[in-house]
Amino acid sequence: MRTLVLCLDRDDDIGRKAGIASPVIGRSANIEAATKLAVADPEDSDINTIFGGVQEYDRLSAAGTDVEIVCIAGDRDVGVVSDNKIALQIDDLLDGGEFWNVIFISDGAEDESVLPIIESRIKINSVKRIRVKQSESIESTYYLIKEVLSDPKIRGTIFIPIGLAFIVYAVSVVAEQPGLAVAGILGVVGTYLLYNGFGVGSSIDRYRETATDSLYRGRISFITYIAAIILGLIATVQGANACWDGMTGEIFPGYVLLSMIFVQASVWWYVSAGLFLGSGKIVDLRLEERAIGKAWAFPFFVASAGLLLWAASAYILTTTEYQQGYSIQDLILSIVGAIMIALSGIYVATKRYGERK
């Protein structure tokens, strides 16, 4: 059985630059290929890979090992296309069962990423990296940056905020308001970072998947999801209108009071949306004869949280000129009521009320 010295050119430099088709088999053919590539591009690191393979071939031959040297090239479209070409060429080489093991020759991390493809087909005895002091670190760094930027998540995290900042700046310049550029850029980038930091995108994706699944399965929760979205939009509009009315007054109330005004105007709409979500889930579980369990507690907790937020905002606004008539006693009663509602939800969930025995 023979040992295969395998030189790899993943991006097909010998084909594109020297016009040589792979696989290149044999010592003399590889030396000729490396020479043509050196003439075409003296700075190409694959030249050293091939000569390194020839050196390894000579060393093994001198030691009495039955060895062959082959250079395989992929494609300039590095990735799936090039790796498929490499895999096909390796399969053709190994079809005859002539080779027992491989000595892999590479010039850096990019070529070595193909190792799993080779290992799945034949045993690799050794990996030899041809180190060119002037270029090894540069190529490894380039490959690392290339791999990082090819990741969609990392690419989006880096490029999207920068792109948004450029767009905001361009719009501000066109609108002849360059003074707003810094504030706009900070606002847009900050919103994007909070959007990703709080996982809003993931929550929206999960919500969409759940709604789609409910639609296909004919669940009532699909309708309650739509109702919840509508109520959420109404809540946001109501809160925004109330804040706008507060901002257009003679005196700016401040951001804390504006947030309380928003809560006062919108909280029960949001609570209604939450109740629709919870009730839809409970009905679906009931119809499917599945355990409702803790789903019972959700509507109670939503109502309890809504009461607490409404009471707190009402009491804070009572201390100003925006609202009157809500005393500390009312606040205490609201807190006690919210606790009682939450405890009722826990009781119902624990007793599994309404479930079939």
N, C-alpha and C positions, 0 to 999 in steps of 0.2 A: 504494500500500500504506500502511496506517495504522500509527501507533505506539500501543501500548497502555500506558496508565498503570495499573499493577496494584497495588491496595492489598490487603493480606492481613490477615485476622483469623483466626488459626489456631484459636483456642478458641471461635469463634462468639459473641463478646460482643454483636454487633449482633442476632443472632437470639434469644439467651437474655434479654438485658436490654431491648432495644428492640423485639423482635417483628418484625424485618425479615428476610425471606428473601433469601438470596444466590443468584446474583450480583446486585449492585446496579450498574446500568449507567446512565451519563450523569452530567453535572455536577450537575444539580438534584437528581436522585435521591440522589446521594451526600451532598450538603449536607444534605438532609432526614434521611438516615439518621444522619449524624454529630450533627445537632441532637437527634434523639430519643434517641440514646445518651448525649449530654451531659446531657440532662434526667434520664435513668434513673440514670446513674452519672457524675457530673462528674469523678471521679478516674481513669476508664478511659483508658489510653494510646492505645487504638485510635481515639479521637476525633481526636487529633493526627495519626494516620496518615492518616485520610481527608482531613482538611483539608490536610495536606501534599501529598496526591495532587491535590487540587483546585488548589492553588497551582502544582504542576508542570504540570498540565493547562492552566491559564491562561497560563503562561509559554511553553509550546510552541505554543499556539494563536496567541498574539500574534506569534510568530516565523514563522507561516505553515505550521506542521506540521499534517498531517492526523492528529488524535489523538483517542482515546477514553479515558475513565476508567471503570474497573470495580473494584468491591470484592468480593472473594471471601472467604467464611467457611468454616471447617472444622467442627469439632465440639468439645464440651466435653471429650470423651475424647481428649485430645491424644496423637497417636501414629499408629498404623496407621489407625484409624477416621477421624480428621480429615484425614489426608493423602490417603486414598482419595477423600473427598468433594472435596477441593481439586483432585485430579488429574482427576476426572470433570468438574468445572465448567470447568477449563481446556481439556479436550478439546472440550467443547461450544462454547466460545468460538472455538476455532481451527479447527473443522470446516469453516467456510466459506472458509478461507484469506484472511480479510480483513486480518489483522494480520501485520506483517513483523518487528517487534521489540517489546521490552518495557522499560519503565522501572519497576523494582520499588521499591515504597515499603513500608518496615517500621518497627517501633518497637523492635526489639531482636533479640537472638540467636535467640530462639525462633522468630520468623517466618522469619528468614533460613535456618533449618535446612531449609526447604522448597525452597530454591533449586535443588538438583539435580533435583527433580521438574519445575520450570519449564524449566530449561536443557535437559532431555531432549526438550522439545517445541517450543521457540521460542528464538530468540536474545535474550539479555538485553544491552541496551546500557548500562544503568546501574542501580546499586543506591543508593537514597537512604534513609538511616536518619534518622527524625525524632527528634531528641534533645530530651528534656525534662529539663532539668538536675536537677530534683528527684527523678526516678524512674529515669533510665537506668541508673545504676550499681546501684541496688537490683534492678531487673528482671534485669539481666545476671547479678548474683550469685545471685539466686533461681534463674534458669534453669540456671546452672552447677551449683549444689547439687542441683537436681532431676535433672539428667542424671547426675551422679556417683552419686547414691543409687539411680538406676534400673538401674545396672550390677549384675547379680547377684553378681559376684565382690567388688566393693567393698562392696556392701550386707552380704554375709555376713561379710566381714572386720571390719566396724564393729559390726554389731548382734549377731552370735552371741556374741562374748566378753562384751559387756555383758549380754546376756540370761542367759548362764550364770552370771555373777557375781551377778545379782539372784536367780536361782533358788537358788543355794547359800546366799546370805544369808537368804532366806526360809525355807529348810529348817532352817538353824541356829537361827533365831528360834523356829520352831515346835517344834523339839526342845529348846528352852530351853538351848541351848549357844552363846550369842552369842560366846563366846571363841574358838570354832573357825571363826567366819565368815571372818576375815582369812586364816587358813591355807587354808581350803577354797577361797576365791575365788582366791587366788594359785595354788593347785595346779591348779584347773580351767582357769583362763585360761592358765597356763603350759603345761599339757598341750595345749591347743588351739593355742597358738602354735607349739609344737614339732611338732605334727601337721601343720600347714600348712608350717612352715619346712623340714621334711625331706621334704615332698612325699609323705607317707604316703597321702593320699587319691588322688593321681594314680597311685601304685603299685598301690593296691587296684583302681582302675578298670581299669588295664592288665591286671592279673592276672585280673580277672573277664572282660574281653573275650577274653583269650587262652583261658581255660577254656571260655567259651561257644563260641568258634570251634572248639576241639578237639572239643567235644561234637557240634556239627552236622556236622563232617567225619569223625566216627568215628575220631578219633585216640586212641592209647593214652595220650597225655599227659593226657587228661581224667581218667583213673583215677589216674595218678600225681600229678596236682594235688590230687585229693581226699585221697589217701594222705599227701601232704606237709602238707596242712592239719591232718589228724588228728594226725600226728606232732608238728607244731608246737604244737598245743594240749596234747598230752601233755607235751611238753618244758616248756612254760610252767607247767603244773600241778606237775610234778615239782620244778622250780626254786623255785616259790612255797612248796611244802610244806617243802622243805629250808630255805628262808630262815625260814619260820615256826618250825620246830624250833630254829633258831639264835637267834631272837629271844626265844623263851619260856624260854631258859635263865636261870640265875642272873645271868650277866653279859652285858650287851649287847656283841656282838662288834665293832660298828662297821660303817659302810656299805661300806667296802672289802672287809672279810672276808665280809659278806653277799653282795656281788656275786660273789665267788669261790665261795662255797657254791652260789649259783645256777648258775654256769657248770659246776661239777663235776657237779651233779645233772642238768643239761639238755643239755649240749653235744652228746652223742652222739645224742640224739634229734633235735636240730636238724640234725646232720650227716646222719642218715638221711633226713630230709625233703629236704635238698638233693640227696642221691644219687637219690632218687626223681624229683625234678624233672629232673635232668640226664639220667638214663637214659631217661625218657619222651621227652624232646626228641630224643635220639640215635636211639631206635627209630623215631620218626615220620620223621625225616630219612632214615633208612635205607629204610623202606618206601616213601617217596615218591621214592626214587632221587635225592635232592638231596645236595649236598656237606655233609658233617658239619662239617668244618673245625675251628674253635676250640671247637665244642660238646664235643669230646672232652676238652678241658682242664678243663671245669667240675667234673665229679665229683672229679677229682684235687685241684683247688684247694680244694674244699669239705672234703675229708678232711684236707688239709694244714692248713687254717685251724683245723679242729676239734681236731687233734692239738696245735697250738700253744697254743690257748686252754686245753685240758685240762691240758697240761703246766705252763703258767704258773700256773694256779689251784692245781694240786696242790702245786707247790713253795711258793707263798705260804702255803697252809694248813699245810704241813709245819712252818713256822716258828712255828705256834701249837699249841694243844692240840687242835684240831679234826681233825688228820690227822697221821700219822707214816709214815716209811718211804720218802719220796720225796727222793732226794738230788740234789745239783747234777749228778752224773754222769748220772742219769736225765733231768734236764732237758736237758742237752746232747745226749744221744742222741735225745731226742724232737724237738729242733730240727733235728738232722741228718736224722732220718727225715722230718720235714715237708718239708724242702727237697728231699729225694730224690723224695718223692711228687709235689711240684709240678713238678720237672724231668721226671719220667716223663710227666705230663700234657702238658707242652710238647712232648716228643718224639713222643708218640702223635698230637697235633694236627698237628704238622709233617709227619709221615709219612703222615697221612690214613689211618690203619690201618683196614682193613675196608671201604674204599670201592671201588666198582667202577671199573675202569680204562677 
